[in-house]
Amino acid sequence: MEQGGKRMLDKLAEVEKRYEQLESLLRDPQILNKQREYSRVAKERAELEEIVTCYREWRKVEREIQENRELLNENDEAIRELAKEEVSVLRERKEEIESRIKILILPKDPNDSKNVILEIRAGTGGEEAALFAASLFRMYSRYAEPRGWRVEVMNSNPTGLGGLKEIIVLIEGKGAYSRLKFESGVHRVQRVPVTEGSGRIHTSAVTVAVLPEADEVEVEIDPKELRIDVFRSSGPGGQSVNTTDSAVRVTHIPTGLVVSCQDEKSQHKNKAKALKVLRARLLEKREEERRSKIAATRKLMVGSGDRSERIRTYNFPQGRVTDHRINFTLYKLERVMEGELNELLDALTTHYQAEALQATG
């Protein structure tokens, strides 16, 4: 920890002290009887646990290095050789731990632990774009399954051929936002469309937006600022699929944001879902304004969630998927479309962690 080492060690010592305070609190009978307070303390302790474990391991390795260095002065050559080898191994381990610690103490994205509102919309390419939007929805759903994440459709607009003009879903589960947050942007597909007989390769686009779910405390909505319209749900081609006015359209008058929900048979449920999506969009709008202010003074990190940015190309004839932000290509398109996204998501996370480390260095 040569660079800023003293400062880093002081910070780690403070983190360990706080961790020990939290452990002590969790043993306090008074806290045990206050469920909300206990949960808050337990959550904070869990967030610090990995940093403290790494710091303690680093201290142990540092002690062992010092002990072996002392053995380098021994008269016995065999002992000196063993100590020399041990110091070399321990130094490598120490560097690994330091790299991990530097990532762990980076400022956390406060939204990382949140659920996700995922919005997928067909862009250029007509029916082929709608079919690919359905494929992306399936891809994210398959990714969610083994993680035990719950996927709930908030609103969908299907086409007659099984495509989706738009789908909005809530993904609930641990780490959902931290894993999916780099997916916002334009996803481009190159393939021979199902609807095309001549075998020519077409390029279509689908827009993905990943929004952290906002709770009522974070985003308060004044009912007076809402206009609620009800209408009949429609299926593919616009035909009515419901005999009652159960679909709901919510307009937030100050911002002009509009959210429609029609997947539930109950007007009340559709309204609740629409408000959930609206809260997420208002939180995103607030975050976007904050990011714009920061961008005025320094260059924003690439991949900040700009939905107009072309982030990825899925090339079916070549069986490859390329993420343009980090110039990363995988020749595993079929498996990616089956929800095997970890390799892509890990590469993105590593890239942006490296950028953040460079910015703090």
N, C-alpha and C positions, 0 to 999 in steps of 0.2 A: 504493500500500500504506500509506495514511495510518493506518488503524486497526491498531495493533500492528505498524506497518511495520518498525521496527528489529528486533523479535523475529523477524518473518517472514524478513527478509533474512539474519539470522544463521543461522536454521534452513536456509535454502536454500543458504547458503555451506557449511554442514556437509554437506548432502546432496551437493553437487558434489564436495567433498573426498573423501567416501566413494566416490563414483562413480569418481573418478580412481584411487583406491587399488585398486578392483576391476578396472579396466581394466589396471592394472599387473600385478595378480595373474594375470590371464588370459594374459599374455605370459610368465609365469614357467614355464620348462621343468619344474620340479618339480611344479607344479599340473597341467600337461598330462598327466602320467603317472598322476594320481590322478583317475579318472573321476568318482567320487562328489563329491569336493571341487570339481572343475572345474564340474560341473553346478550345485552349490549356489551357487558364486560367479557363474556366468553367469546364473542365475535372479535373484539379488539385483540384479545390474547391470541386467538387463532391466526389473526393477520400478522402478528409479530413472531410467531413460533419458528418459522423457517429461517428468518434473519438471525434470531438468537441461537438456533442450533448451529448455523454456519459460523457465527462469531465464536462460539465456544469451541467448535472444531478447529477453527483458525488458531485460537490461543493454544490449544493442545499441540498442534503441529509446530507452532512457533517455539514452544517449550522443548519439544523433542529435537528440533534443529539445534537449539542452544546446547542441549545435553551432548549431542553427537559432535558438535564443534569442539567441545572440551576434550573429547576423546581423541581428536586429531593431534593432541600434544603427547599422547601416550608413547612409551618406548617400544611397545610391541607393534611391529609393522602390520601384522594381520588385523589387529584391532583398528589401527589407523585406516587401513583399506576398507574395512567394513563400515566404519564411521563415514568415510568419504562417499561411499555408495549410498548409504542411508540418507545423508544430507542432500544428495542429488535427487533422490526419490521424493523426499519430504518437500523440497523446494518446488517441484512440479505440482505436488498436491496443494501446496500453499497458494500457488498461482491460480489453480482451478477454483479454489474456495473464494479467493479475492474477486475473480471474474464473476462468480455467482452472486457474491455480496453486492457488487456494484450494480448489478441488474435489480436485485431485491430492494435496494434503497432508492431506486429511481422513483420520482413522484408518481403515485398511483392515479390512474384514471378513475375518478369517483363513480363512474358508471359501470365499471368492469363487472361488478357482482349483480348487475340488474338483468331482468328479463328483457326480451327483445320484441319490438314490433317490426316485423319484416314485411316490406312492401315490394312486390314484383310486378312490373308493368311491361307489356309488349311495346316495343318502339317501332323503328322502321323495319319493314318486311312483312307487313300484313299478317295473314294466317300463319305463315312460317314463324314469325316472331312470337305469335300467341302460343304455338306449339312448343317453342323453346322455353317460353315463360313457364309452361306447365312442367317441362323437364327440369328446370331449375328448382321449382317448388318441390318436386319429387326428390331431387338431389339433397336439398337442405333437410327435408323430412327424414330421409334415410340417414343423414349425418346425425340427426337428433335422437333417433331410435335407441342405439346402443348406449347413449349417455343418459338415458332415462328422462330426457327432456320432453315436456308436454307441448304438443303443437295444436293450437286451436285456431280454426279459420274464423276471422272477424268479418271478412267480406270477400266475395269473389264474383268475377264477371266472366263466365265461361263462353266459349264459342261452340258452334255446332260440331266441329271436327275434333273436339277434345282438348282444344287449346285454352289459354286463359288471357283475356285482354288485361286483367288485373286480378291480383289476389293479395289480401292483407291478412297476415297471421300473427298470433301471439305465440312466442316460444318461451316457455317457462322452464328454468333449470339453472343449476349452479354453473356459473362461468359463461352463460350463453352470450352476453354482450362482449366479454373479453375475447371470445373465440371468433365471433362473427363480425366484429366492428369494421374490419377492413374490406368487407364485401360490398360496401356502398359504391355504386358507380355503374358504368355501362358495360354490360357483358355482351360480347360480339360472338356470333356463331357463323361458321362457314361450313355449309353442307349442301347436298342435293336434297331439296325439299320433298317431303312426302307428297305434296300437292303438285309437283313438277314432273312431267313425263319425259322431258328431253334429256335429263341427266346432267344439266348444267348446275354448277356450284353457285349458290346464292349466299349473300352476306346479309344477315339480319341482326337486330340489336334488341336487347332487353335491359331495362333499367331496374336496378336493385337499390333499395334504401333500407338501412339497418338503423333503427331508432331505439334508444334505451327507453324502457317503459317508465313513465313518470307517475308517481303517486299523487294523491289529492293534496298532500301537504306541500309538495314541490311546486305544483302548478294549480293554483286556485282559479276556477272558472266561475265568473259571475253569471248566473242564469239569465240576468237581464241583457247580457251581451250575446245571447244565443238566439238564433232563429231555427225552430224545429219544424221541418216539413215531413209529412208522412205520405207514402205512396205504395202501390202494389208491387211486390217483388216480381222481377222478370228473369227468365232463363235465357239460354242461347237463342239468338235471333230476336230477342226482345219480347217473346211471348210471355203472357202473364202466367205465373206459376202459383199464385195465391189469390184467393177471392176476397181477402181483407187487406186493409191498408196497414200492413205490418212493417214494411220497409221504412227506414228513417234517414232523413238527410239533415245533418246539423251544420249550420253556418255560424262561424265565429265572426261576428260583425266587425270588431276592431281590426282584425288581420285579414279578413276575407277568406280564411281557410274553410274548406268544405269537406266534410266526411260523410259518406253514405254507408249504411250497413243493412243488408237484406237477407242474410243467411239464416237467421232465426225466424221461427213462426210467430214469436212474440214481439210486439212493438217495444215493450219495456226492455227486453234483452238486447234488441238491436240498438236502442238508444244508449244503453250502458256500454256496449262495445264501441259505438261511435265516439262516445266521450273519452274512452280509454285511448283510442287512436288519436283523437284531437289533442289530448294532454301530451302525448308523446311528440306530436308535431310541434306543439307550442314550446316544449322543452328544447327540441332540436333547433327551432327558430332562435330561441334565446342563446343557445350555445353558438350558433352560427354568427350571431351579432357579436358575441364575445370574441370569437376567433378572428372576425374581421378587424376588430379593434387591435388585437395583437399583431395581425398581419400588417397593419399600418406601420408598425415599428420594427418588425423583423419578419423574415421569410417563413411562411408556414410550412410545417412538415408535409411532404407529399402524401397523398392518400388520406387527406383530412376528412373525407366523406363527401367530396364534391361529386354530385350525382351526374354531372355532365362529362366527367372524366372517363375515357375508355380505359378500363382497368385490365380486362382479360379477353383473350380470344380462344374459342373452342373450335378447333379445326378437325372436323370429322374425317375427311379423306386421309389425312396424315396421322390421325389418332393422337393428336397432341393438344395440350392446353398450355397457353403462355400467359403469365402475369406480366404486363408491360411495365408496371411500376418498379419491379425489382429485376426485370429481364430474366425471369425464371421459367423454364419450360419442362414439362413432364410429358413423356410419351405413354401416358396411362389414362387416356381420356375416358375409356369405357368404365374404368374403376372409379374415376372422379365423379362421373355422372351417377354412379351407384352410391355416392355419399362418402367415398374415401377421400376426405379433404385434408386430413391431418398434415400430409407432406407440404401442401400448398400453404396452409395456415401457419405451420411452424416456420416456414421460410419467411413469410411476411412478418411474423412476430419478431424473429431474430433480427431481420433487417431494421425494423423500426426501433428495436431496443438498442441496436448499435448506433443508430442516428441520435437517439436520445442521450446515450453515453457520450458521444462526440460533442453534443451541444452543452452537456454539463461539464465536460473536461476543459 
